[in-house]
Amino acid sequence: MTSGSAPSSSPMTKARQLQALTYGKSQFYPPTLTNYNIGSSSNSDPEHASEVMYALASVEKEFRDSGKAAPVALSLCFSEASAPIPEDMNMFRKIFRRVAHSPSSMKILLLEKNKDFTSPSDWHDLQVVVMALGSTHTTKWLEDMQRVFFYHANRTAFTLLEPRAAIMESVYLESNAPHVGYFSEQDVCVLHKGTRASAASAALSHALCPAGQLSRVSVPLTCSCHRRTASPKASGHGCPCSRLFPPAAWIQRISVSPTGINDRVGQNVDKFLANLPEHNKYGTARFRFTNSSDMPQGYCWETGDAHYERKSQSRIYTNATYSVPFSHPFPASTASASVAIISASGGNAIDKAMDMALSRMYYAHRHGYKYQHLVSEEYTDYFGGAFLEKVKNMDNYPKNVMSKVVMIVSTMYLNMDKEWIMWMDDDTWINPGWMSMPLDVYLKDVPADKLIVLGNHRSAQSNVLFIRNNERGRQLGRDWLAIAMSGYVQCHGFDQGALEILIVSRLYENAHPNPDSANNIRTSVPYNFTCLQEKWVSETLPIFPFDFFTEVMGHDQPRDVKHPWGCDGGPDWSCDFKFEKVLREVGFLGVSSGFHMPLSSFSQGCANDYFPDFHVTAETAERPRLHVGFCSRLDEIQGTEFLYDGPVGGGNDYVRRFAVNGWMINHKADINYYEAYRDSHACKKSETFARLCNASLVESMIRNKIKKNDKLILLTGGYAYETQTKQYCSGGPSLLAFQKNETYMKFYPNVIAAAKKIEILDWHRRQDKSIYGEYQPIDKFNGKYFQPADYCELSCSEKSSVRHNGRNVLFCLRGKS
């Protein structure tokens, strides 16, 4: 196929062909390559990524064996969709000059979409590739990409057929010798079926690429069913093919326009004022105790002392009656671990999420960590195929929550210089009393072979976690992504449920090693653990993969059999219940409970020796607990009068003996966040932790009264959100003045006046009765506040012959820490 020509007609109306678009040395030549067919009209298997990779390798081998050496542009040409064409010959010559023969030149050029996980991924990722064939770098890149892809694609369960992760891993394995580059947006355009090549070339000779440019094109996706699991009976139903938005469209899909108080608190002005201060979870105390008539009380980084902050008054208890105060050994910063901290929210919530995000940014700045706040809509397009098929009857919540996994994996690849990636949910916040403590205290004792670090709150809770950013860590991240993309996780907490399946899978594979296979996930139901929804199972049993049910149920057509291991959306509403139950049945017995369920010794941090890759950190004499929930006090682990139980309330477990009775990160209890950070002594003053926005861009947006564009989203409080850096920035006095008139900040004088009319005693009385009782601490639990003496003492017994549902299992009592 020569440059600019339309795809030749082919008797294979549905077959894809891998062809040379053109290739050149000193000039352009017509292709002399063999055309490789990618699939055929008789092939019902819609997965083509593996065929594309085989064909790329064949082309590379053909050139290598022939002794040729030239840059070659390879394209997937298929008659029923579109074919790539060069914008013009001058631009195409520039592409080939980028793939020259000098050692420092690019050897591979890919579509821009492969830089991140913000667009759909299937074999279209490799629709156009320019390679310097005959180069050792090209050979290694192809070998690495195939090795990574087939590791996940050719296993029995939880295949990952989207090639993006394998492409990015192979690119970054070349990071020490950067020979991979990307097309610019205008390098290659799309010639749609029926368009005359001459007309298209003429149109493009004097214009930029149209909206269909390949790096941004919205294409109909084939479903990602895998031939090993798709049932012939199910093939007639097919998978949904969805036309998904291009990656930049998330900005248009959000409606960030904080004009009314309802945007912030979900109520109109009159109702909000009438309920003061019961909705103190939005920081209404800042309006009651401010000295300004139009601005709420500032946070400690605005109002504090640059040289002083109050440190936590936590204590180390020997028993319920004797304790000594914890002595803070931390100077201004003792951070040595290289960490990137990320959190995220929906695009429409980036203003509401800003308060807590700023405190995380402040902490990261103090210790030299990188911080980014991501937007879930930017990553949800990655979900398609099997995931959409299995969650089609649900709302967008599963996809939005599952995007956490995509964001974590993406951040790993975009921060290869960081040793650890730390995730924090948008409703978690750092205790200001421990602001001087670096994250090193939680990472220094993590064994080198452990890849994910969790807190000892309960049930592998993924609200806060660390993942080691090395090759094994990224492989584990891709395994987590494969489970998330499978659609087999349909219950709360979705991303957390996928992580729980991964934990149990690792335990199962470690207890049942397979010397004939290097793959580490061989069953979709390790120890019969799943996160399927009963309603989905009952609706899809007639049409969906029968071997999945055969493995568990023992027969081919379980249409009339009640599903025994799914969640029902009622009392059994979360994967957490099944996770703890399965681990306890296997033998990891704990001694306490939380959220109305007995906990396993894994969740309590007592079984680290027996779980591959995963480490549960706990409080010690040198550090507080990493992660708690609904904690009401800053200096000790103490729950609130909320819905959940646990030995000390809030779903929180016993405090370990001889350890700090304190916590680093709290989940929920928003009221206490605002109470803590409005104290001017809570943290040191800092005027530099928030980067400055682009001043000229801010002024232009103010002048034209534009609140968002593809680079900046104007929020409130003098802040904006940068879409490229994924950070909040400060816009200065002019932006603050604009926001006071154009956002819900214009209601601040009314809120302040109404709040100040309430007497102090009446304010505190109302606050004590605030919604959900989140502000009220509970009493200690009558001497049962600390762990019993045998909490982690009993170790695993020998592997037994105990069989659980027909399987050999590992049996132990509790495990040892």
Salt bridges, closest charged atoms under 4 A:
ASP45 OD2 - ARG227 NH1 3.38
GLU47 OE1 - ARG227 NH1 3.01
GLU60 OE1 - ARG64 NH2 2.72
ASP65 OD2 - LYS61 NZ 2.63
ASP122 OD1 - HIS124 ND1 2.76
ASP125 OD1 - LYS113 NZ 3.22
ASP125 OD2 - ARG164 NE 2.98
ASP144 OD2 - LYS140 NZ 2.64
ASP144 OD1 - ARG147 NH2 3.38
GLU169 OE1 - ARG474 NE 2.78
GLU169 OE1 - ARG478 NH1 3.26
GLU174 OE1 - HIS137 ND1 3.30
GLU185 OE2 - ARG216 NH2 2.87
ASP187 OD2 - ARG98 NH1 3.85
ASP294 OD2 - LYS740 NZ 3.15
GLU309 OE2 - LYS311 NZ 3.99
GLU309 OE1 - ARG366 NH1 2.67
ASP351 OD2 - ARG264 NH1 3.89
ASP355 OD2 - ARG264 NH2 2.22
GLU378 OE1 - LYS726 NZ 2.75
ASP381 OD1 - ARG253 NH2 3.42
GLU389 OE2 - LYS392 NZ 3.96
ASP425 OD1 - LYS404 NZ 3.08
ASP427 OD2 - HIS667 NE2 3.19
ASP427 OD2 - LYS668 NZ 2.81
ASP445 OD2 - ARG623 NH1 3.08
GLU471 OE2 - ARG147 NH1 3.82
ASP479 OD1 - HIS152 ND1 3.11
ASP479 OD1 - ARG155 NH1 2.78
ASP479 OD2 - ARG506 NH2 2.86
ASP495 OD2 - LYS404 NZ 2.90
GLU509 OE1 - ARG522 NE 2.61
GLU534 OE1 - LYS562 NZ 3.18
ASP572 OD2 - LYS578 NZ 2.35
ASP576 OD2 - ARG458 NH1 2.31
GLU585 OE1 - HIS804 NE2 2.87
ASP613 OD1 - ARG472 NH2 2.77
ASP613 OD2 - ARG506 NE 2.64
GLU619 OE2 - ARG625 NH2 2.83
GLU622 OE1 - LYS444 NZ 3.11
ASP635 OD2 - ARG310 NH2 2.63
GLU636 OE2 - ARG633 NH1 2.78
GLU636 OE1 - LYS780 NZ 3.66
ASP645 OD2 - HIS596 ND1 3.38
GLU675 OE2 - ARG678 NE 3.17
GLU687 OE2 - LYS685 NZ 3.76
GLU722 OE1 - ARG691 NE 2.88
GLU742 OE2 - LYS705 NZ 3.88
ASP762 OD1 - ARG765 NH2 2.46
ASP762 OD2 - ARG766 NH2 3.41
ASP790 OD2 - ARG814 NH1 3.56
